[in-house]
């Protein structure tokens, strides 16, 4: 008889205890119908991850635990949930409870259903778990659940053994379980309930974590990962299982469903998509089987495809979970707004997207034509609203401020008029406005507060400029693959980037070439390189210093930007905590 465990890859909505429970019950029924002896959910699956300050409300923790323990499932399921403090603990635990048939636990008492609490609590990057949870000092072992004896870990608990945590916790849950094994505790497998946030190529790191654990433990190691978007954090799914010989099977990304793992036969695994009516389902449904020699790193073309799916998922889930059905954006004919329009159409459907071209006397006809082409190719609604009359009226009121022509005030007024028009449509038609700025521009302050930054979500906010071009090429390729017109015109892809706020204006009048700018920003933001290290790599010193100085001076804008889906290892948002009132001099 096959010994199959179902990994329930769920797209939880933060705070929706009953809705999340229903999704888990659907996934558990799929697992049972396909021969699973038991199910494993993701970390904090009932509450959704990360619940943040909801965890400071005792009732929320109590209700989450009760909901998790009482799931209506026909097989035993290990469920991730906040659990109430025990003993002298003052903070709740990030825990696992048993749900399902009473035979899986000897008592109906809720306390006895708690299997374990998380031992390693990360407080770095986007994580802040020591604010909310009390760490456990005991390894989790669950005896005879679904006929299996399991080690139970939660996300970070598995990462110490692979040497991939920046914190020195002083304890290693995987090594602790291995010690239990050396003392005669024979486990069939170890499971890990995860909410591991996405960034490009993150899955290769998780493969390393799971392979390391399986090798140390000498038995299969299974990781169930959350999928979907919650605010600015994305979760790609890609639940996986690793065996001591290095074999790995990986579930699809960006889909809700069940990975059925035969712990005795890595070739006998399958993926089944969720049957929920609103289940996340982007991309293909193929399992990946890796040999021990395959490290799982993706090629650059595959990464762009994955990043495209990621930003679509981020916007789609943000809208669904916020009860937003319609979007409006400014469509200038430039590369950024074209990419944002493509993402919006894919996320909520073209019939729910309105794009507005808002030309001024500085706008070129080809920009208007390119905007119209993108809208028509995507099948989204399109309007033209000139800002010239509004600008003239404003000039009559405060003309002395705008008379310089090329002044920052004169340029920013145009952007803010456009933001006002977009927000007027948003308010009058019940739409969410989306901002169209990219990471390169946001880093340099090449954006306007209350202008092009206006919006409830910034789908490009963690994409460098050159990545935006690649995303547009990806959308064009997808359209061509199904015999549709590519949504981004060739002229949009080839013309010099311009804000068109002044005569003959080009972005490179103010900024370095984007290929250079992106490299400086990537090295500094994501690899923490200082100016001297970048100069040693061959970058021009003065250019580097100018970029770092502009980055420093524009932190106030980034504090006011709308949430952006995180696709890099370090994004502007929770993992970026630079001071506002700072006077650091990068030249010294």
C-alpha positions as CSV (number, residue, x, y, z in Angstrom):
1,X,0.0,0.0,0.0
2,X,1.3,3.4,-0.9
3,X,2.0,5.8,1.9
4,X,0.8,9.1,0.5
5,X,0.8,12.5,2.3
6,X,-1.1,15.4,0.8
7,X,0.6,18.8,0.9
8,X,-2.2,21.4,0.9
9,X,-0.9,24.4,-1.1
10,X,-3.4,27.0,0.0
11,X,-4.0,30.7,-1.0
12,X,-5.1,32.0,2.4
13,X,-6.6,35.4,2.9
14,X,-5.4,37.1,6.1
15,X,-8.0,37.2,8.8
16,X,-10.7,35.2,6.8
17,X,-10.8,32.3,9.2
18,X,-14.0,30.7,7.9
19,X,-13.0,31.2,4.2
20,X,-9.5,29.8,4.7
21,X,-11.0,26.8,6.5
22,X,-13.3,26.1,3.6
23,X,-10.4,26.2,1.2
24,X,-8.5,23.8,3.4
25,X,-11.5,21.5,3.6
26,X,-11.7,21.4,-0.2
27,X,-8.0,20.6,-0.5
28,X,-8.2,17.9,2.2
29,X,-11.1,16.2,0.4
30,X,-9.0,16.2,-2.8
31,X,-6.2,14.6,-0.9
32,X,-8.4,11.9,0.6
33,X,-10.1,11.1,-2.7
34,X,-6.7,10.5,-4.2
35,X,-5.4,8.1,-1.6
36,X,-3.7,10.4,1.0
37,X,-3.4,9.0,4.5
38,X,-3.2,12.5,5.9
39,X,-2.7,16.2,5.0
40,X,-0.3,19.0,5.8
41,X,-1.2,22.6,5.5
42,X,1.0,25.7,5.2
43,X,2.2,27.9,8.0
44,X,-0.6,29.8,9.7
45,X,-2.9,28.5,7.1
46,X,-6.1,29.3,9.0
47,X,-5.2,32.9,9.8
48,X,-3.2,33.6,6.7
49,X,0.4,34.7,6.7
50,X,1.5,37.3,7.9
51,X,-1.4,38.4,10.2
52,X,0.8,41.1,11.7
53,X,-0.8,43.0,14.5
54,X,-4.0,40.9,14.4
55,X,-1.9,38.6,16.5
56,X,-1.9,41.1,19.3
57,X,-5.6,40.5,19.7
58,X,-6.1,37.5,22.0
59,X,-9.6,36.7,20.5
60,X,-8.1,36.5,17.1
61,X,-5.5,33.9,18.3
62,X,-8.2,31.9,20.2
63,X,-10.6,31.9,17.3
64,X,-7.9,30.9,14.8
65,X,-6.9,27.9,17.0
66,X,-10.5,26.8,17.5
67,X,-11.2,27.0,13.7
68,X,-8.1,25.0,12.9
69,X,-8.9,22.3,15.4
70,X,-12.5,21.9,14.2
71,X,-11.8,21.6,10.4
72,X,-14.4,19.3,8.8
73,X,-12.0,16.9,7.2
74,X,-12.2,13.1,6.8
75,X,-8.4,12.4,7.1
76,X,-6.1,13.7,9.8
77,X,-4.6,17.0,8.9
78,X,-1.8,19.0,10.6
79,X,-2.9,22.6,10.5
80,X,-0.8,25.7,10.8
81,X,-2.4,28.3,13.2
82,X,-1.6,30.8,15.9
83,X,-2.1,29.0,19.3
84,X,-2.8,30.6,22.6
85,X,0.0,31.0,25.2
86,X,0.6,28.1,27.5
87,X,2.0,28.1,31.1
88,X,3.9,31.3,31.8
89,X,4.1,32.3,28.2
90,X,2.8,35.8,27.5
91,X,2.9,35.6,23.7
92,X,1.0,33.1,21.5
93,X,2.8,30.4,19.6
94,X,3.2,29.9,15.8
95,X,1.8,26.4,16.0
96,X,0.5,23.2,14.5
97,X,-2.7,21.5,15.6
98,X,-4.3,18.2,14.6
99,X,-7.6,18.2,12.9
100,X,-9.7,15.4,11.6
101,X,-11.0,12.0,12.8
102,X,-10.9,11.6,16.6
103,X,-8.8,8.4,16.1
104,X,-5.9,10.7,15.3
105,X,-5.8,12.1,18.8
106,X,-6.9,10.5,22.0
107,X,-8.7,13.5,23.5
108,X,-11.2,16.0,22.2
109,X,-9.6,18.6,24.4
110,X,-8.2,21.4,22.2
111,X,-5.0,21.7,24.2
112,X,-4.1,18.1,23.4
113,X,-4.4,18.8,19.7
114,X,-1.4,21.1,19.7
115,X,1.5,19.2,18.1
116,X,4.2,21.8,18.2
117,X,5.2,25.4,18.2
118,X,7.7,27.1,16.0
119,X,11.2,27.1,17.5
120,X,13.2,29.6,15.3
121,X,11.5,33.0,15.0
122,X,13.0,35.2,12.2
123,X,13.4,38.9,12.7
124,X,15.1,40.1,9.6
125,X,14.2,41.3,6.1
126,X,10.4,41.1,5.9
127,X,10.0,39.0,9.1
128,X,9.2,40.3,12.5
129,X,8.1,37.2,14.4
130,X,9.7,37.9,17.8
131,X,7.2,40.8,18.0
132,X,4.3,38.4,18.0
133,X,5.3,34.9,19.1
134,X,7.0,33.0,21.9
135,X,9.5,30.5,20.6
136,X,9.3,26.8,21.6
137,X,12.3,24.9,22.9
138,X,11.0,21.4,21.9
139,X,11.2,19.6,18.7
140,X,7.8,18.5,17.3
141,X,7.1,14.8,16.9
142,X,3.7,13.5,16.0
143,X,3.0,9.8,16.6
144,X,0.7,7.7,14.6
145,X,-1.2,10.3,12.6
146,X,-2.6,8.6,9.5
147,X,-0.6,5.6,10.5
148,X,2.7,7.6,10.2
149,X,5.2,8.9,12.7
150,X,6.4,12.3,11.7
151,X,8.8,15.0,12.7
152,X,7.1,18.4,12.5
153,X,8.8,21.7,11.8
154,X,7.6,25.2,10.8
155,X,9.3,27.2,8.0
156,X,12.5,28.8,9.6
157,X,13.0,25.7,11.7
158,X,14.5,23.9,8.7
159,X,16.8,26.6,7.4
160,X,19.4,26.6,10.1
161,X,20.8,23.2,9.1
162,X,21.5,24.5,5.6
163,X,23.3,27.5,6.9
164,X,20.9,29.9,5.3
165,X,19.7,32.0,8.2
166,X,21.4,35.3,9.1
167,X,20.5,34.8,12.7
168,X,22.5,32.6,15.1
169,X,19.6,30.9,17.0
170,X,21.8,28.6,19.2
171,X,19.6,25.7,18.3
172,X,18.9,23.6,15.2
173,X,15.5,21.7,15.1
174,X,16.7,19.5,12.2
175,X,19.8,18.4,14.2
176,X,17.6,17.9,17.2
177,X,15.3,15.5,15.3
178,X,18.3,13.7,13.9
179,X,19.5,13.2,17.5
180,X,16.1,11.7,18.4
181,X,16.7,9.3,15.5
182,X,20.1,8.3,16.8
183,X,18.4,7.5,20.2
184,X,16.0,5.1,18.5
185,X,13.0,7.3,17.5
186,X,12.2,6.0,14.1
187,X,10.3,8.5,12.0
188,X,8.7,7.9,8.6
189,X,9.2,11.5,7.4
190,X,9.6,15.0,8.6
191,X,7.2,17.7,7.4
192,X,7.5,21.5,7.3
193,X,4.6,23.9,7.3
194,X,5.9,27.0,5.4
195,X,4.9,30.5,4.4
196,X,8.2,31.2,2.5
197,X,7.9,34.5,0.6
198,X,8.8,34.6,-3.0
199,X,11.6,36.3,-4.8
200,X,13.1,35.3,-8.2
201,X,14.8,31.9,-8.0
202,X,13.9,31.4,-4.4
203,X,12.8,27.8,-5.1
204,X,16.4,26.8,-5.7
205,X,17.2,27.9,-2.1
206,X,14.3,25.9,-0.7
207,X,15.6,22.8,-2.6
208,X,18.9,23.2,-0.8
209,X,17.1,23.5,2.5
210,X,15.0,20.3,1.9
211,X,17.9,18.3,0.5
212,X,20.0,19.2,3.5
213,X,17.3,18.2,5.9
214,X,16.5,14.9,4.2
215,X,20.2,13.9,4.1
216,X,20.7,14.7,7.8
217,X,17.5,13.0,8.9
218,X,17.9,10.0,6.6
219,X,14.2,10.1,5.5
220,X,11.9,12.1,3.3
221,X,11.5,15.8,4.0
222,X,8.2,17.4,2.8
223,X,7.5,21.2,2.7
224,X,4.1,22.6,2.2
225,X,4.3,26.3,1.1
226,X,1.6,29.0,1.0
227,X,0.7,30.4,-2.5
228,X,-0.8,33.7,-3.5
229,X,-0.3,37.4,-2.6
230,X,-0.9,39.0,0.7
231,X,-0.3,42.8,0.6
232,X,3.2,43.3,-0.8
233,X,4.4,39.7,-0.1
234,X,4.0,37.0,-2.7
235,X,4.1,33.3,-2.0
236,X,4.8,31.1,-5.0
237,X,3.7,27.7,-3.7
238,X,6.2,25.3,-5.2
239,X,5.6,22.9,-2.3
240,X,8.2,20.1,-2.5
241,X,9.6,16.9,-1.2
242,X,13.2,15.7,-1.0
243,X,14.6,12.3,-0.4
244,X,18.0,11.3,1.2
245,X,19.4,10.4,-2.2
246,X,18.8,14.0,-3.4
247,X,15.7,13.3,-5.5
248,X,13.2,16.2,-5.4
249,X,9.6,16.7,-6.6
250,X,8.2,20.3,-6.9
251,X,4.6,21.4,-7.2
252,X,3.7,24.1,-9.7
253,X,4.0,27.8,-8.8
254,X,1.1,30.2,-8.6
255,X,-1.6,27.5,-8.2
256,X,-3.7,26.3,-5.4
257,X,-3.9,22.6,-5.1
258,X,-2.6,19.4,-3.5
259,X,0.8,17.8,-4.0
260,X,0.4,14.1,-3.3
261,X,3.7,12.6,-2.1
262,X,4.4,8.9,-1.9
263,X,7.1,8.9,0.7
264,X,8.3,5.5,-0.5
265,X,8.5,6.3,-4.2
266,X,9.5,9.7,-5.5
267,X,8.3,8.9,-9.0
268,X,4.8,8.2,-7.7
269,X,3.7,11.8,-6.9
270,X,1.0,13.9,-8.6
271,X,-0.4,17.4,-8.5
272,X,-4.2,18.1,-8.5
273,X,-5.5,21.7,-8.8
274,X,-8.1,23.0,-6.4
275,X,-11.7,22.8,-7.3
276,X,-12.6,26.1,-5.5
277,X,-14.4,28.5,-7.8
278,X,-11.9,31.3,-7.2
279,X,-8.8,29.2,-6.8
280,X,-5.6,30.8,-8.0
281,X,-4.4,29.1,-11.2
282,X,-1.7,30.8,-13.3
283,X,0.8,29.0,-15.5
284,X,1.1,25.2,-16.2
285,X,0.2,22.4,-13.9
286,X,3.3,20.2,-14.4
287,X,5.2,18.7,-11.6
288,X,9.0,19.0,-11.7
289,X,11.1,16.0,-10.9
290,X,14.7,16.8,-10.2
291,X,17.6,14.3,-10.2
292,X,20.2,14.6,-7.4
293,X,22.5,16.5,-9.8
294,X,19.9,19.2,-10.7
295,X,20.2,22.3,-8.4
296,X,16.9,23.7,-9.7
297,X,18.3,27.1,-10.7
298,X,16.2,28.7,-13.5
299,X,17.4,30.2,-16.7
300,X,17.0,33.9,-17.2
301,X,14.1,33.4,-19.6
302,X,12.3,31.2,-17.2
303,X,12.9,33.8,-14.4
304,X,11.2,36.5,-16.5
305,X,8.2,34.2,-17.1
306,X,8.0,33.5,-13.4
307,X,8.3,37.1,-12.4
308,X,5.6,38.0,-14.9
309,X,3.3,35.4,-13.3
310,X,4.3,36.8,-9.9
311,X,3.3,40.4,-10.5
312,X,0.0,39.3,-12.1
313,X,-0.7,37.1,-9.0
314,X,0.2,40.0,-6.7
315,X,-2.3,42.4,-8.3
316,X,-5.0,39.7,-8.8
317,X,-4.9,38.6,-5.2
318,X,-4.7,42.1,-3.9
319,X,-7.9,42.9,-5.8
320,X,-9.7,39.7,-4.9
321,X,-8.9,39.8,-1.3
322,X,-9.8,43.5,-1.1
323,X,-13.1,43.1,-3.0
324,X,-11.8,45.2,-5.9
325,X,-13.1,44.3,-9.3
326,X,-12.1,47.2,-11.6
327,X,-8.9,49.1,-12.3
328,X,-8.0,52.4,-13.9
329,X,-4.6,53.7,-14.9
330,X,-2.9,56.3,-17.0
331,X,-1.6,54.9,-20.3
332,X,1.0,57.3,-21.8
333,X,2.3,55.2,-24.7
334,X,5.5,54.5,-22.7
335,X,7.0,51.2,-21.6
336,X,6.0,51.4,-17.9
337,X,2.3,52.1,-18.4
338,X,2.1,49.5,-21.2
339,X,3.5,46.9,-18.8
340,X,1.1,48.0,-16.0
341,X,-1.9,47.7,-18.5
342,X,-0.8,44.2,-19.5
343,X,-0.6,43.1,-15.8
344,X,-3.9,44.7,-15.0
345,X,-5.7,43.0,-17.9
346,X,-4.2,39.6,-16.9
347,X,-5.1,40.1,-13.2
348,X,-8.7,41.3,-13.4
349,X,-9.7,40.7,-17.0
350,X,-9.5,43.3,-19.8
351,X,-13.2,44.1,-19.5
352,X,-12.5,45.5,-16.0
353,X,-9.6,47.8,-17.0
354,X,-9.9,51.5,-18.0
355,X,-6.8,53.2,-19.5
356,X,-6.7,57.0,-19.9
357,X,-4.3,58.8,-22.2
358,X,-3.8,62.3,-20.9
359,X,-1.7,64.2,-23.4
360,X,-0.3,67.7,-23.1
361,X,1.4,70.1,-25.5
362,X,4.6,68.2,-24.9
363,X,3.1,64.8,-25.8
364,X,4.0,63.3,-29.1
365,X,1.4,61.9,-31.5
366,X,3.2,58.5,-31.5
367,X,2.8,58.3,-27.7
368,X,-1.0,58.7,-28.1
369,X,-1.0,56.2,-31.0
370,X,1.1,53.7,-29.0
371,X,-1.3,54.0,-26.0
372,X,-4.3,53.4,-28.2
373,X,-2.6,50.4,-29.8
374,X,-1.9,48.8,-26.4
375,X,-5.5,49.4,-25.2
376,X,-7.0,47.9,-28.4
377,X,-4.6,44.9,-28.4
378,X,-5.5,44.1,-24.8
379,X,-9.2,44.8,-25.3
380,X,-9.4,47.3,-22.4
381,X,-11.5,50.5,-22.4
382,X,-9.6,53.6,-23.5
383,X,-10.2,57.3,-23.1
384,X,-8.3,60.4,-24.1
385,X,-8.4,63.3,-21.6
386,X,-6.1,66.2,-22.6
387,X,-4.7,68.1,-19.6
388,X,-4.0,71.3,-21.6
389,X,-7.2,73.1,-20.6
390,X,-6.7,72.2,-16.9
391,X,-3.1,73.3,-17.1
392,X,-4.1,76.7,-18.7
393,X,-6.6,77.3,-15.9
394,X,-4.1,76.5,-13.3
395,X,-1.5,78.6,-15.0
396,X,-3.9,81.5,-14.8
397,X,-4.2,81.0,-11.0
398,X,-0.5,80.4,-10.1
399,X,1.2,81.2,-13.3
400,X,4.1,82.9,-11.6
401,X,5.1,79.5,-10.2
402,X,4.9,77.8,-13.6
403,X,6.3,80.5,-15.8
404,X,9.8,79.1,-15.9
405,X,8.7,76.4,-18.3
406,X,11.2,73.8,-17.5
407,X,11.0,74.1,-13.7
408,X,10.3,71.1,-11.5
409,X,7.1,72.8,-10.4
410,X,5.9,73.2,-14.0
411,X,6.6,69.5,-14.8
412,X,5.1,68.1,-11.6
413,X,1.9,70.0,-12.0
414,X,1.3,68.1,-15.2
415,X,1.8,64.8,-13.5
416,X,-0.5,65.8,-10.6
417,X,-3.2,66.9,-13.0
418,X,-3.0,63.4,-14.6
419,X,-3.1,61.8,-11.1
420,X,-6.2,63.9,-10.3
421,X,-8.0,62.7,-13.5
422,X,-7.1,59.1,-12.8
423,X,-8.4,59.4,-9.2
424,X,-11.6,61.1,-10.4
425,X,-12.4,58.1,-12.6
426,X,-11.4,55.8,-9.8
427,X,-13.8,57.4,-7.3
428,X,-16.7,57.9,-9.7
429,X,-16.6,54.4,-11.2
430,X,-15.6,52.4,-8.2
431,X,-12.2,51.4,-9.6
432,X,-8.7,51.1,-8.0
433,X,-6.1,53.3,-9.6
434,X,-2.7,51.7,-10.0
435,X,0.6,53.5,-10.1
436,X,3.0,52.8,-13.0
437,X,6.4,53.7,-11.6
438,X,9.3,51.2,-11.6
439,X,11.9,50.4,-9.0
440,X,14.7,52.3,-10.8
441,X,12.6,55.5,-10.9
442,X,11.4,55.1,-7.4
443,X,14.9,54.7,-6.2
444,X,16.0,57.9,-7.8
445,X,12.9,60.0,-7.0
446,X,12.2,60.2,-10.7
447,X,8.5,60.2,-9.9
448,X,5.9,62.7,-8.6
449,X,4.1,62.4,-5.3
450,X,0.3,62.7,-5.8
451,X,1.0,62.4,-9.6
452,X,2.2,59.3,-11.3
453,X,2.7,57.7,-7.8
454,X,-1.1,58.0,-7.1
455,X,-2.8,54.7,-6.8
456,X,-3.7,51.8,-4.5
457,X,-1.1,49.4,-5.8
458,X,2.2,49.6,-7.7
459,X,2.6,46.5,-9.8
460,X,6.0,47.6,-11.2
461,X,7.4,48.9,-7.9
462,X,9.9,46.1,-7.5
463,X,10.9,45.8,-11.1
464,X,14.0,47.6,-12.5
465,X,13.5,49.4,-15.7
466,X,15.3,46.8,-17.8
467,X,13.0,44.2,-16.2
468,X,10.0,46.2,-17.3
469,X,11.2,45.9,-20.9
470,X,11.6,42.1,-20.4
471,X,8.1,41.8,-19.0
472,X,6.7,43.6,-22.0
473,X,8.5,41.2,-24.3
474,X,7.1,38.3,-22.3
475,X,3.5,39.6,-22.7
476,X,4.1,40.0,-26.4
477,X,5.4,36.4,-26.7
478,X,2.4,35.1,-24.8
479,X,0.1,36.9,-27.2
480,X,1.8,35.6,-30.3
481,X,1.7,32.1,-28.9
482,X,-2.1,32.2,-29.1
483,X,-2.2,34.1,-32.4
484,X,-3.1,37.4,-30.8
485,X,-1.6,40.9,-31.5
486,X,1.3,41.7,-29.2
487,X,0.0,44.3,-26.8
488,X,3.2,46.4,-26.6
489,X,4.0,48.1,-29.9
490,X,7.6,47.9,-31.3
491,X,7.9,51.6,-31.2
492,X,7.1,51.6,-27.4
493,X,10.0,49.1,-27.0
494,X,12.5,51.0,-29.0
495,X,11.9,54.7,-28.4
496,X,14.0,56.5,-25.8
497,X,12.2,56.7,-22.4
498,X,10.7,60.1,-21.7
499,X,8.3,61.6,-19.2
500,X,7.2,64.1,-21.9
501,X,6.9,66.9,-19.4
502,X,9.1,69.3,-21.3
503,X,10.2,69.8,-24.9
504,X,12.5,67.0,-26.2
505,X,12.8,65.6,-22.7
506,X,14.6,62.2,-22.2
507,X,15.0,60.2,-19.0
508,X,18.8,60.1,-19.6
509,X,18.9,63.9,-19.4
510,X,18.6,63.3,-15.7
511,X,19.5,59.7,-15.0
512,X,22.3,57.4,-16.2
513,X,21.5,54.9,-18.9
514,X,19.1,52.4,-17.3
515,X,21.4,49.4,-17.9
516,X,24.0,51.2,-15.7
517,X,21.5,52.6,-13.2
518,X,19.9,49.2,-12.7
519,X,23.2,47.5,-12.0
520,X,24.3,50.1,-9.4
521,X,20.9,49.8,-7.7
522,X,20.9,46.0,-7.7
523,X,24.4,45.8,-6.3
524,X,23.6,48.3,-3.5
525,X,20.1,47.4,-2.6
526,X,20.2,43.6,-3.0
527,X,23.9,42.9,-2.3
528,X,24.6,45.7,0.1
529,X,27.7,46.9,-1.8
530,X,29.1,50.3,-1.0
531,X,30.5,52.8,-3.5
532,X,34.1,51.6,-3.3
533,X,33.1,48.0,-3.9
534,X,31.1,49.0,-7.0
535,X,34.0,51.1,-8.3
536,X,36.2,48.1,-7.9
537,X,33.8,46.2,-10.2
538,X,34.4,48.8,-12.9
539,X,31.6,51.2,-12.4
540,X,32.2,54.9,-12.7
541,X,32.8,56.5,-9.3
542,X,30.9,59.8,-9.9
543,X,28.0,58.0,-11.4
544,X,27.8,55.6,-8.5
545,X,27.9,58.5,-6.0
546,X,25.2,60.4,-7.8
547,X,22.9,57.4,-7.8
548,X,23.5,56.7,-4.1
549,X,23.0,60.4,-3.2
550,X,19.7,60.5,-5.1
551,X,18.6,57.3,-3.4
552,X,19.2,58.8,0.0
553,X,17.4,62.1,-0.8
554,X,14.2,60.5,-2.0
555,X,13.3,58.2,0.9
556,X,10.3,60.4,1.7
557,X,8.7,59.4,-1.6
558,X,9.1,55.7,-1.0
559,X,7.5,56.0,2.4
560,X,4.4,57.2,0.6
561,X,4.4,54.8,-2.3
562,X,1.5,52.2,-2.6
563,X,2.3,48.5,-1.9
564,X,4.3,46.8,-4.6
565,X,4.6,43.0,-5.1
566,X,8.0,41.8,-3.9
567,X,9.9,39.9,-6.6
568,X,13.5,40.7,-5.6
569,X,15.5,39.6,-2.5
570,X,15.1,43.1,-1.2
571,X,12.3,45.4,-2.1
572,X,11.2,48.9,-1.0
573,X,8.7,48.1,1.8
574,X,8.9,46.0,4.9
575,X,12.5,44.8,4.2
576,X,13.8,48.3,3.5
577,X,14.0,50.5,6.6
578,X,16.0,53.6,5.8
579,X,15.5,56.7,7.9
580,X,13.6,59.7,6.5
581,X,15.5,62.5,8.2
582,X,19.0,61.4,7.4
583,X,22.2,63.3,6.3
584,X,24.5,60.5,5.3
585,X,27.1,61.6,2.8
586,X,28.1,58.8,0.4
587,X,31.1,60.8,-0.8
588,X,32.9,60.4,2.6
